[in-house]
Amino acid sequence: MNKCEGCGREYEVVLMVPTRIWDEIKPNRERPQGGHLCGACILNRMEDLHEYRACGLQILVIKDGLFEDDDHWLTDEEYQMAVNEEDE
């Protein structure tokens, strides 16, 4: 269970956003990963930027260090490469 650094609520569902967006909305710029935000706070902070009109969600299942993307298991390296491609 994570605790949101925006509203203080505990949450389980983790939303992953592209790095370029996370860098703009993360709650703690001192920590390398930037802290924790619940889904509501992520979307609220994106709204506050007034730059984004649409956001897509993709379901990922994490099991034994692998990410399931649709019907294909990705290693962490493959997943990070996919995320980086979305950022470009």
Secondary structure, DSSP 4 states (H G I P E B T S, - for coil): -EE-TTT--EE-PPP---HHHHHHH-S-TTSSS-----HHHHHHHHHHHT--S------EEEETTEEEETTEEE-HHHHHHHHHHHH-
